[in-house]
Amino acid sequence: MELNEQPSWLANWQPQPTNHHSGPRVAPKPAAQPEPAKPKANFQGFIIPERWPCDNGARREPVLDADLGRVVRYVGWKKCMRCGKWFFSEDVARLRMCHETSATGVLGCRRKDVDYDLL
């Protein structure tokens, strides 16, 4: 038998179908779900999330600039630094006192008749 010649058993060999898998079983990928519709921007070009029930400040949502896709500010529930009531803040970093349209409907600590910059 020469070096390049195949043995007769190897020349006649055909792969047989098997019932086992040689590798680990992988779960099939789930079907692609359609992406939820993106919220539309308001007349100023901002995407502002809807107000949600009071969650004691656990959730903060970004306000996005629709043109640039950047975060402008964050909104969420915040505790008034003067009276301690929960109110929905349109900017949790800057607005720290409750205003006239607070959740309780009572006149808030941050009234329009007082100029806080002069205090």
C-alpha positions as CSV (number, residue, x, y, z in Angstrom):
1,M,0.0,0.0,0.0
2,E,1.4,3.4,-1.0
3,L,1.4,6.5,1.3
4,N,-1.3,8.5,-0.6
5,E,-3.6,5.5,-1.1
6,Q,-6.7,5.2,1.1
7,P,-7.6,2.0,2.8
8,S,-10.6,0.2,1.3
9,W,-12.7,0.6,4.5
10,L,-12.1,4.4,4.5
11,A,-12.9,4.7,0.8
12,N,-16.3,3.0,1.3
13,W,-17.2,4.8,4.5
14,Q,-20.2,7.1,4.4
15,P,-21.3,9.3,7.3
16,Q,-24.5,7.9,9.0
17,P,-27.3,10.1,10.4
18,T,-27.3,10.1,14.2
19,N,-30.0,11.0,16.7
20,H,-27.7,12.8,19.1
21,H,-26.3,16.4,19.0
22,S,-22.6,16.7,19.3
23,G,-22.7,20.1,21.0
24,P,-24.7,21.9,23.6
25,R,-28.4,22.6,22.8
26,V,-29.2,26.2,22.2
27,A,-32.7,27.5,22.7
28,P,-34.2,29.1,19.6
29,K,-34.2,32.8,19.4
30,P,-37.5,34.5,20.2
31,A,-39.3,36.1,17.3
32,A,-38.5,39.7,16.8
33,Q,-41.0,42.0,18.4
34,P,-41.8,45.3,16.7
35,E,-40.3,48.3,18.5
36,P,-42.8,50.5,20.4
37,A,-43.7,53.7,18.8
38,K,-41.5,56.6,19.8
39,P,-43.2,59.4,21.6
40,K,-43.7,62.6,19.6
41,A,-42.2,65.9,20.4
42,N,-44.2,68.8,21.6
43,F,-44.3,72.2,19.8
44,Q,-41.0,73.2,21.4
45,G,-39.2,70.1,20.2
46,F,-39.0,68.3,23.5
47,I,-40.1,64.7,24.3
48,I,-41.7,65.1,27.8
49,P,-42.9,61.9,29.6
50,E,-46.4,61.8,30.9
51,R,-47.0,62.5,34.6
52,W,-47.3,59.3,36.7
53,P,-48.8,58.6,40.2
54,C,-46.7,59.5,43.2
55,D,-44.0,56.9,43.8
56,N,-42.1,58.9,46.6
57,G,-39.3,59.9,44.2
58,A,-38.2,56.4,43.1
59,R,-38.5,57.2,39.4
60,R,-36.8,59.9,37.3
61,E,-37.5,60.3,33.6
62,P,-35.4,62.2,31.1
63,V,-36.8,65.1,28.9
64,L,-35.2,64.7,25.5
65,D,-34.5,67.2,22.8
66,A,-36.0,65.6,19.7
67,D,-33.6,67.3,17.3
68,L,-30.4,66.4,19.1
69,G,-31.5,63.4,21.1
70,R,-29.9,64.8,24.2
71,V,-31.2,64.8,27.8
72,V,-32.3,68.4,28.7
73,R,-33.6,67.7,32.2
74,Y,-35.2,65.1,34.4
75,V,-38.7,65.1,35.7
76,G,-40.2,63.2,38.7
77,W,-41.7,63.4,42.1
78,K,-39.8,65.4,44.7
79,K,-40.3,66.4,48.3
80,C,-40.7,70.2,48.9
81,M,-37.7,71.5,50.9
82,R,-40.0,73.9,52.8
83,C,-43.2,72.0,53.7
84,G,-42.2,68.4,53.0
85,K,-45.1,67.6,50.6
86,W,-44.5,65.5,47.5
87,F,-45.0,67.3,44.2
88,F,-44.3,66.6,40.6
89,S,-41.2,68.6,39.6
90,E,-40.7,69.6,36.0
91,D,-36.9,69.8,36.7
92,V,-35.8,67.8,39.7
93,A,-32.4,69.5,39.8
94,R,-33.6,73.1,39.9
95,L,-37.2,73.1,41.1
96,R,-37.2,72.1,44.8
97,M,-40.3,73.8,46.3
98,C,-43.9,72.9,45.5
99,H,-45.8,75.3,43.3
100,E,-49.4,76.3,42.8
101,T,-50.4,73.2,40.9
102,S,-49.2,70.7,43.4
103,A,-50.7,67.3,43.8
104,T,-52.9,68.4,46.8
105,G,-54.3,71.4,44.9
106,V,-53.3,73.7,47.8
107,L,-51.4,76.9,47.1
108,G,-47.7,75.8,47.1
109,C,-44.7,77.2,48.8
110,R,-43.3,78.6,45.5
111,R,-45.9,81.3,44.7
112,K,-45.8,83.7,41.8
113,D,-46.4,86.8,44.0
114,V,-43.0,86.4,45.7
115,D,-39.8,87.2,43.8
116,Y,-37.4,84.6,45.3
117,D,-34.3,86.2,43.6
118,L,-34.8,89.3,45.8
119,L,-34.9,87.4,49.1
